[in-house]
Each structure stands twice: as structure tokens, then as C-alpha cells.
Amino acid sequence: MRLMASELIRNFLREDSGALHTVEFILIGTLVSIGVIVGLAEYRNAVVQEYGDVSAALLHLDQSWSLTLRTSGGGSVAYSYSDTMNYSALDANGITVTAPGGVE
């Protein structure tokens, strides 16, 4: 038995047995969406904090060096470089990086 298109549409519109499942799916989808948004916000905060930690580590990297060469005549020649950077609080895009305790 074949149903006509209009009769099929009418039967479809009258059918309400799946209405409760639709509400449940909407509630579950809403809760999952809220959880994903909160999770991504916390992930963003953790990444920003990690970048701040890396920038603080690079800021305190000491690249000082010294080299003493002995000449054939018994003397020596000394070369050196002192990395004297003033450590201070940096503020970029709302991220404040401060020097660890004891470093001025």
C-alpha cells in the first residue's frame, strides 16, 4: 500500500512519540557545549601561563662567557662578555612576568 505524499506528511506531523527524546538530546547537547567552552577557556589559560613561564626562563638565561688564549711568547690574551640585563617586570598583553626571588 502506497501512501500519497500529502498523507505521508500528515502522518509525519501527527507523530509525536520522539518528542521527549528530542528534548533530552537538546539538554545533553547544551551541557556538552557548555563543558567544551569552559574546557577550552581553561586550556587557553594554561597555554598562556606556559608561554609566560617560557618567557621568564628565556629572560633569565645567562649568556656570559670568557676565553683566555695563551700566546707563543708566554703571554695571554683574554676575551669576555658579561650579559648584564636588568631584570624587571614585563607586561605584554596583560601577562606580567617577574624575576624570581633574589634576582634584581
N, CA, C and O atoms as a GROMACS GRO file, in nm:
protein
  416
    1MET      N    1   0.084  -0.117   0.000
    1MET     CA    2   0.000   0.000   0.000
    1MET      C    3   0.089   0.124   0.000
    1MET      O    4   0.175   0.143   0.086
    2ARG      N    5   0.065   0.204  -0.097
    2ARG     CA    6   0.144   0.326  -0.112
    2ARG      C    7   0.068   0.446  -0.060
    2ARG      O    8  -0.049   0.466  -0.091
    3LEU      N    9   0.140   0.525   0.020
    3LEU     CA   10   0.079   0.648   0.073
    3LEU      C   11   0.110   0.764  -0.020
    3LEU      O   12   0.219   0.772  -0.078
    4MET      N   13   0.018   0.848  -0.034
    4MET     CA   14   0.040   0.969  -0.113
    4MET      C   15   0.131   1.064  -0.034
    4MET      O   16   0.141   1.053   0.088
    5ALA      N   17   0.196   1.155  -0.102
    5ALA     CA   18   0.291   1.246  -0.038
    5ALA      C   19   0.223   1.331   0.069
    5ALA      O   20   0.280   1.350   0.176
    6SER      N   21   0.105   1.380   0.044
    6SER     CA   22   0.037   1.464   0.143
    6SER      C   23  -0.004   1.382   0.265
    6SER      O   24   0.002   1.431   0.378
    7GLU      N   25  -0.047   1.257   0.243
    7GLU     CA   26  -0.084   1.171   0.355
    7GLU      C   27   0.039   1.133   0.437
    7GLU      O   28   0.031   1.122   0.560
    8LEU      N   29   0.153   1.112   0.371
    8LEU     CA   30   0.277   1.081   0.440
    8LEU      C   31   0.322   1.198   0.526
    8LEU      O   32   0.367   1.179   0.639
    9ILE      N   33   0.311   1.319   0.474
    9ILE     CA   34   0.348   1.439   0.550
    9ILE      C   35   0.254   1.457   0.668
    9ILE      O   36   0.299   1.491   0.778
   10ARG      N   37   0.125   1.434   0.647
   10ARG     CA   38   0.027   1.447   0.756
   10ARG      C   39   0.057   1.347   0.867
   10ARG      O   40   0.052   1.383   0.985
   11ASN      N   41   0.089   1.224   0.832
   11ASN     CA   42   0.123   1.124   0.934
   11ASN      C   43   0.252   1.162   1.007
   11ASN      O   44   0.263   1.141   1.128
   12PHE      N   45   0.347   1.216   0.936
   12PHE     CA   46   0.473   1.258   0.997
   12PHE      C   47   0.450   1.370   1.098
   12PHE      O   48   0.508   1.368   1.207
   13LEU      N   49   0.366   1.467   1.064
   13LEU     CA   50   0.340   1.579   1.154
   13LEU      C   51   0.260   1.536   1.276
   13LEU      O   52   0.276   1.596   1.383
   14ARG      N   53   0.175   1.436   1.265
   14ARG     CA   54   0.097   1.388   1.378
   14ARG      C   55   0.179   1.303   1.475
   14ARG      O   56   0.144   1.291   1.592
   15GLU      N   57   0.285   1.244   1.427
   15GLU     CA   58   0.367   1.155   1.509
   15GLU      C   59   0.441   1.236   1.615
   15GLU      O   60   0.513   1.330   1.582
   16ASP      N   61   0.423   1.201   1.743
   16ASP     CA   62   0.491   1.275   1.850
   16ASP      C   63   0.560   1.182   1.948
   16ASP      O   64   0.593   1.226   2.059
   17SER      N   65   0.584   1.060   1.914
   17SER     CA   66   0.645   0.967   2.008
   17SER      C   67   0.793   0.999   2.033
   17SER      O   68   0.846   0.958   2.136
   18GLY      N   69   0.860   1.070   1.944
   18GLY     CA   70   1.001   1.103   1.963
   18GLY      C   71   1.024   1.240   2.021
   18GLY      O   72   1.139   1.284   2.029
   19ALA      N   73   0.919   1.311   2.063
   19ALA     CA   74   0.934   1.448   2.113
   19ALA      C   75   1.014   1.451   2.242
   19ALA      O   76   1.094   1.542   2.262
   20LEU      N   77   0.996   1.355   2.329
   20LEU     CA   78   1.068   1.353   2.455
   20LEU      C   79   1.218   1.330   2.432
   20LEU      O   80   1.301   1.390   2.500
   21HIS      N   81   1.251   1.246   2.337
   21HIS     CA   82   1.391   1.221   2.306
   21HIS      C   83   1.459   1.346   2.252
   21HIS      O   84   1.577   1.370   2.279
   22THR      N   85   1.387   1.425   2.177
   22THR     CA   86   1.443   1.548   2.122
   22THR      C   87   1.480   1.645   2.234
   22THR      O   88   1.588   1.705   2.229
   23VAL      N   89   1.396   1.660   2.333
   23VAL     CA   90   1.424   1.749   2.446
   23VAL      C   91   1.547   1.697   2.522
   23VAL      O   92   1.632   1.776   2.563
   24GLU      N   93   1.555   1.568   2.541
   24GLU     CA   94   1.672   1.511   2.609
   24GLU      C   95   1.800   1.538   2.532
   24GLU      O   96   1.902   1.574   2.590
   25PHE      N   97   1.795   1.520   2.401
   25PHE     CA   98   1.913   1.546   2.319
   25PHE      C   99   1.953   1.693   2.322
   25PHE      O  100   2.072   1.724   2.322
   26ILE      N  101   1.857   1.781   2.325
   26ILE     CA  102   1.888   1.925   2.331
   26ILE      C  103   1.955   1.957   2.465
   26ILE      O  104   2.052   2.032   2.468
   27LEU      N  105   1.904   1.902   2.575
   27LEU     CA  106   1.966   1.926   2.706
   27LEU      C  107   2.107   1.869   2.713
   27LEU      O  108   2.198   1.935   2.764
   28ILE      N  109   2.125   1.749   2.663
   28ILE     CA  110   2.259   1.689   2.664
   28ILE      C  111   2.353   1.770   2.576
   28ILE      O  112   2.468   1.794   2.614
   29GLY      N  113   2.308   1.812   2.460
   29GLY     CA  114   2.391   1.894   2.371
   29GLY      C  115   2.429   2.026   2.434
   29GLY      O  116   2.541   2.074   2.417
   30THR      N  117   2.334   2.087   2.507
   30THR     CA  118   2.362   2.214   2.574
   30THR      C  119   2.469   2.195   2.682
   30THR      O  120   2.562   2.275   2.692
   31LEU      N  121   2.455   2.089   2.762
   31LEU     CA  122   2.553   2.065   2.868
   31LEU      C  123   2.691   2.034   2.810
   31LEU      O  124   2.792   2.080   2.862
   32VAL      N  125   2.695   1.957   2.703
   32VAL     CA  126   2.824   1.926   2.639
   32VAL      C  127   2.887   2.053   2.582
   32VAL      O  128   3.008   2.074   2.594
   33SER      N  129   2.805   2.139   2.521
   33SER     CA  130   2.857   2.264   2.466
   33SER      C  131   2.915   2.354   2.575
   33SER      O  132   3.023   2.411   2.558
   34ILE      N  133   2.846   2.366   2.686
   34ILE     CA  134   2.896   2.447   2.796
   34ILE      C  135   3.026   2.389   2.849
   34ILE      O  136   3.121   2.462   2.878
   35GLY      N  137   3.032   2.256   2.862
   35GLY     CA  138   3.154   2.191   2.910
   35GLY      C  139   3.271   2.213   2.816
   35GLY      O  140   3.383   2.235   2.861
   36VAL      N  141   3.246   2.208   2.686
   36VAL     CA  142   3.353   2.230   2.588
   36VAL      C  143   3.403   2.373   2.594
   36VAL      O  144   3.524   2.397   2.588
   37ILE      N  145   3.313   2.468   2.608
   37ILE     CA  146   3.353   2.609   2.615
   37ILE      C  147   3.438   2.634   2.739
   37ILE      O  148   3.541   2.701   2.731
   38VAL      N  149   3.396   2.582   2.854
   38VAL     CA  150   3.473   2.600   2.978
   38VAL      C  151   3.608   2.531   2.967
   38VAL      O  152   3.710   2.586   3.009
   39GLY      N  153   3.609   2.411   2.910
   39GLY     CA  154   3.735   2.338   2.894
   39GLY      C  155   3.832   2.410   2.804
   39GLY      O  156   3.952   2.417   2.834
   40LEU      N  157   3.784   2.465   2.694
   40LEU     CA  158   3.872   2.539   2.603
   40LEU      C  159   3.924   2.667   2.667
   40LEU      O  160   4.038   2.706   2.643
   41ALA      N  161   3.842   2.733   2.748
   41ALA     CA  162   3.889   2.854   2.817
   41ALA      C  163   4.001   2.820   2.916
   41ALA      O  164   4.099   2.893   2.926
   42GLU      N  165   3.986   2.710   2.989
   42GLU     CA  166   4.091   2.669   3.082
   42GLU      C  167   4.217   2.625   3.007
   42GLU      O  168   4.328   2.651   3.053
   43TYR      N  169   4.200   2.560   2.894
   43TYR     CA  170   4.315   2.521   2.812
   43TYR      C  171   4.391   2.644   2.764
   43TYR      O  172   4.514   2.647   2.766
   44ARG      N  173   4.316   2.747   2.720
   44ARG     CA  174   4.378   2.871   2.677
   44ARG      C  175   4.457   2.935   2.791
   44ARG      O  176   4.569   2.982   2.771
   45ASN      N  177   4.400   2.937   2.912
   45ASN     CA  178   4.469   2.995   3.027
   45ASN      C  179   4.597   2.919   3.059
   45ASN      O  180   4.699   2.980   3.093
   46ALA      N  181   4.593   2.787   3.048
   46ALA     CA  182   4.712   2.706   3.076
   46ALA      C  183   4.821   2.732   2.972
   46ALA      O  184   4.939   2.738   3.007
   47VAL      N  185   4.783   2.746   2.845
   47VAL     CA  186   4.882   2.772   2.740
   47VAL      C  187   4.945   2.910   2.760
   47VAL      O  188   5.066   2.925   2.745
   48VAL      N  189   4.864   3.010   2.794
   48VAL     CA  190   4.918   3.144   2.818
   48VAL      C  191   5.014   3.143   2.937
   48VAL      O  192   5.118   3.208   2.933
   49GLN      N  193   4.979   3.070   3.042
   49GLN     CA  194   5.067   3.059   3.159
   49GLN      C  195   5.198   2.992   3.121
   49GLN      O  196   5.305   3.034   3.165
   50GLU      N  197   5.190   2.887   3.040
   50GLU     CA  198   5.312   2.817   2.998
   50GLU      C  199   5.402   2.908   2.915
   50GLU      O  200   5.523   2.908   2.932
   51TYR      N  201   5.342   2.985   2.824
   51TYR     CA  202   5.422   3.080   2.746
   51TYR      C  203   5.487   3.185   2.836
   51TYR      O  204   5.600   3.227   2.811
   52GLY      N  205   5.416   3.227   2.941
   52GLY     CA  206   5.475   3.320   3.037
   52GLY      C  207   5.593   3.259   3.110
   52GLY      O  208   5.694   3.326   3.132
   53ASP      N  209   5.581   3.132   3.147
   53ASP     CA  210   5.692   3.064   3.214
   53ASP      C  211   5.812   3.050   3.122
   53ASP      O  212   5.926   3.068   3.165
   54VAL      N  213   5.788   3.018   2.996
   54VAL     CA  214   5.898   3.006   2.900
   54VAL      C  215   5.966   3.141   2.879
   54VAL      O  216   6.088   3.148   2.871
   55SER      N  217   5.886   3.247   2.870
   55SER     CA  218   5.946   3.380   2.850
   55SER      C  219   6.029   3.421   2.972
   55SER      O  220   6.133   3.485   2.957
   56ALA      N  221   5.984   3.385   3.093
   56ALA     CA  222   6.063   3.416   3.213
   56ALA      C  223   6.193   3.337   3.213
   56ALA      O  224   6.298   3.389   3.253
   57ALA      N  225   6.188   3.211   3.169
   57ALA     CA  226   6.310   3.131   3.163
   57ALA      C  227   6.408   3.188   3.061
   57ALA      O  228   6.528   3.194   3.087
   58LEU      N  229   6.359   3.230   2.946
   58LEU     CA  230   6.448   3.289   2.846
   58LEU      C  231   6.503   3.423   2.891
   58LEU      O  232   6.615   3.459   2.856
   59LEU      N  233   6.424   3.497   2.968
   59LEU     CA  234   6.469   3.626   3.019
   59LEU      C  235   6.587   3.608   3.114
   59LEU      O  236   6.676   3.694   3.118
   60HIS      N  237   6.591   3.500   3.189
   60HIS     CA  238   6.695   3.478   3.288
   60HIS      C  239   6.808   3.390   3.237
   60HIS      O  240   6.891   3.344   3.315
   61LEU      N  241   6.812   3.366   3.110
   61LEU     CA  242   6.919   3.287   3.051
   61LEU      C  243   7.046   3.371   3.048
   61LEU      O  244   7.047   3.478   2.987
   62ASP      N  245   7.152   3.325   3.112
   62ASP     CA  246   7.278   3.398   3.121
   62ASP      C  247   7.370   3.353   3.008
   62ASP      O  248   7.405   3.235   3.000
   63GLN      N  249   7.410   3.445   2.924
   63GLN     CA  250   7.495   3.412   2.811
   63GLN      C  251   7.635   3.471   2.826
   63GLN      O  252   7.702   3.498   2.726
   64SER      N  253   7.679   3.492   2.947
   64SER     CA  254   7.813   3.544   2.972
   64SER      C  255   7.917   3.438   2.938
   64SER      O  256   7.893   3.318   2.953
   65TRP      N  257   8.034   3.484   2.892
   65TRP     CA  258   8.142   3.389   2.861
   65TRP      C  259   8.276   3.459   2.876
   65TRP      O  260   8.286   3.582   2.872
   66SER      N  261   8.379   3.379   2.892
   66SER     CA  262   8.516   3.432   2.896
   66SER      C  263   8.609   3.330   2.832
   66SER      O  264   8.585   3.210   2.837
   67LEU      N  265   8.716   3.382   2.770
   67LEU     CA  266   8.810   3.297   2.698
   67LEU      C  267   8.950   3.356   2.717
   67LEU      O  268   8.970   3.476   2.696
   68THR      N  269   9.044   3.274   2.756
   68THR     CA  270   9.183   3.317   2.771
   68THR      C  271   9.269   3.235   2.676
   68THR      O  272   9.271   3.112   2.683
   69LEU      N  273   9.341   3.304   2.589
   69LEU     CA  274   9.428   3.237   2.492
   69LEU      C  275   9.574   3.263   2.532
   69LEU      O  276   9.611   3.376   2.563
   70ARG      N  277   9.653   3.159   2.531
   70ARG     CA  278   9.796   3.174   2.560
   70ARG      C  279   9.870   3.192   2.428
   70ARG      O  280   9.848   3.120   2.331
   71THR      N  281   9.956   3.289   2.428
   71THR     CA  282  10.034   3.316   2.307
   71THR      C  283  10.164   3.237   2.310
   71THR      O  284  10.204   3.185   2.414
   72SER      N  285  10.229   3.229   2.196
   72SER     CA  286  10.354   3.153   2.187
   72SER      C  287  10.467   3.221   2.265
   72SER      O  288  10.566   3.156   2.300
   73GLY      N  289  10.455   3.349   2.292
   73GLY     CA  290  10.558   3.422   2.365
   73GLY      C  291  10.544   3.410   2.515
   73GLY      O  292  10.620   3.474   2.588
   74GLY      N  293  10.448   3.331   2.566
   74GLY     CA  294  10.432   3.314   2.710
   74GLY      C  295  10.325   3.404   2.770
   74GLY      O  296  10.292   3.390   2.888
   75GLY      N  297  10.271   3.493   2.693
   75GLY     CA  298  10.166   3.582   2.745
   75GLY      C  299  10.027   3.522   2.722
   75GLY      O  300  10.014   3.407   2.678
   76SER      N  301   9.928   3.600   2.751
   76SER     CA  302   9.791   3.554   2.729
   76SER      C  303   9.704   3.671   2.686
   76SER      O  304   9.732   3.787   2.718
   77VAL      N  305   9.599   3.638   2.615
   77VAL     CA  306   9.501   3.737   2.571
   77VAL      C  307   9.365   3.690   2.623
   77VAL      O  308   9.327   3.575   2.602
   78ALA      N  309   9.294   3.779   2.690
   78ALA     CA  310   9.165   3.742   2.749
   78ALA      C  311   9.051   3.812   2.676
   78ALA      O  312   9.060   3.931   2.646
   79TYR      N  313   8.948   3.738   2.649
   79TYR     CA  314   8.825   3.792   2.590
   79TYR      C  315   8.710   3.752   2.683
   79TYR      O  316   8.708   3.643   2.740
   80SER      N  317   8.615   3.840   2.696
   80SER     CA  318   8.500   3.806   2.779
   80SER      C  319   8.379   3.890   2.738
   80SER      O  320   8.391   3.995   2.676
   81TYR      N  321   8.264   3.839   2.776
   81TYR     CA  322   8.138   3.910   2.756
   81TYR      C  323   8.053   3.887   2.879
   81TYR      O  324   8.036   3.773   2.923
   82SER      N  325   8.000   3.994   2.934
   82SER     CA  326   7.914   3.983   3.052
   82SER      C  327   7.773   4.022   3.014
   82SER      O  328   7.747   4.134   2.971
   83ASP      N  329   7.684   3.929   3.030
   83ASP     CA  330   7.542   3.951   2.998
   83ASP      C  331   7.477   4.017   3.118
   83ASP      O  332   7.430   3.949   3.210
   84THR      N  333   7.473   4.150   3.118
   84THR     CA  334   7.418   4.224   3.231
   84THR      C  335   7.286   4.286   3.192
   84THR      O  336   7.279   4.405   3.159
   85MET      N  337   7.183   4.207   3.196
   85MET     CA  338   7.049   4.257   3.165
   85MET      C  339   6.979   4.293   3.294
   85MET      O  340   6.987   4.220   3.393
   86ASN      N  341   6.911   4.405   3.293
   86ASN     CA  342   6.834   4.444   3.410
   86ASN      C  343   6.702   4.368   3.408
   86ASN      O  344   6.623   4.383   3.316
   87TYR      N  345   6.680   4.287   3.509
   87TYR     CA  346   6.557   4.210   3.518
   87TYR      C  347   6.448   4.296   3.580
   87TYR      O  348   6.468   4.354   3.687
   88SER      N  349   6.338   4.303   3.515
   88SER     CA  350   6.225   4.381   3.567
   88SER      C  351   6.096   4.315   3.520
   88SER      O  352   6.098   4.223   3.438
   89ALA      N  353   5.987   4.364   3.573
   89ALA     CA  354   5.857   4.309   3.534
   89ALA      C  355   5.824   4.353   3.392
   89ALA      O  356   5.839   4.470   3.356
   90LEU      N  357   5.781   4.259   3.313
   90LEU     CA  358   5.740   4.289   3.177
   90LEU      C  359   5.590   4.270   3.169
   90LEU      O  360   5.535   4.176   3.228
   91ASP      N  361   5.523   4.359   3.097
   91ASP     CA  362   5.379   4.346   3.082
   91ASP      C  363   5.347   4.350   2.934
   91ASP      O  364   5.361   4.454   2.869
   92ALA      N  365   5.304   4.237   2.880
   92ALA     CA  366   5.268   4.229   2.740
   92ALA      C  367   5.133   4.158   2.728
   92ALA      O  368   5.119   4.043   2.771
   93ASN      N  369   5.038   4.223   2.673
   93ASN     CA  370   4.905   4.165   2.653
   93ASN      C  371   4.843   4.116   2.784
   93ASN      O  372   4.776   4.013   2.785
   94GLY      N  373   4.865   4.188   2.891
   94GLY     CA  374   4.806   4.151   3.018
   94GLY      C  375   4.880   4.043   3.094
   94GLY      O  376   4.833   4.001   3.200
   95ILE      N  377   4.995   3.996   3.044
   95ILE     CA  378   5.073   3.893   3.110
   95ILE      C  379   5.190   3.961   3.178
   95ILE      O  380   5.270   4.028   3.112
   96THR      N  381   5.202   3.946   3.309
   96THR     CA  382   5.311   4.005   3.383
   96THR      C  383   5.412   3.896   3.417
   96THR      O  384   5.378   3.796   3.481
   97VAL      N  385   5.537   3.916   3.375
   97VAL     CA  386   5.644   3.821   3.404
   97VAL      C  387   5.739   3.890   3.500
   97VAL      O  388   5.790   3.998   3.470
   98THR      N  389   5.763   3.829   3.616
   98THR     CA  390   5.852   3.890   3.714
   98THR      C  391   5.972   3.798   3.738
   98THR      O  392   5.965   3.677   3.718
   99ALA      N  393   6.079   3.859   3.781
   99ALA     CA  394   6.201   3.784   3.812
   99ALA      C  395   6.180   3.702   3.937
   99ALA      O  396   6.108   3.745   4.028
  100PRO      N  397   6.241   3.585   3.944
  100PRO     CA  398   6.227   3.504   4.066
  100PRO      C  399   6.296   3.573   4.183
  100PRO      O  400   6.374   3.666   4.163
  101GLY      N  401   6.267   3.528   4.304
  101GLY     CA  402   6.322   3.588   4.425
  101GLY      C  403   6.474   3.588   4.426
  101GLY      O  404   6.536   3.489   4.388
  102GLY      N  405   6.535   3.698   4.469
  102GLY     CA  406   6.679   3.707   4.478
  102GLY      C  407   6.744   3.767   4.355
  102GLY      O  408   6.861   3.804   4.360
  103VAL      N  409   6.674   3.778   4.245
  103VAL     CA  410   6.731   3.838   4.124
  103VAL      C  411   6.682   3.980   4.115
  103VAL      O  412   6.562   4.005   4.116
  104GLU      N  413   6.773   4.071   4.106
  104GLU     CA  414   6.737   4.214   4.100
  104GLU      C  415   6.768   4.268   3.963
  104GLU      O  416   6.745   4.386   3.937
   0.00000   0.00000   0.00000
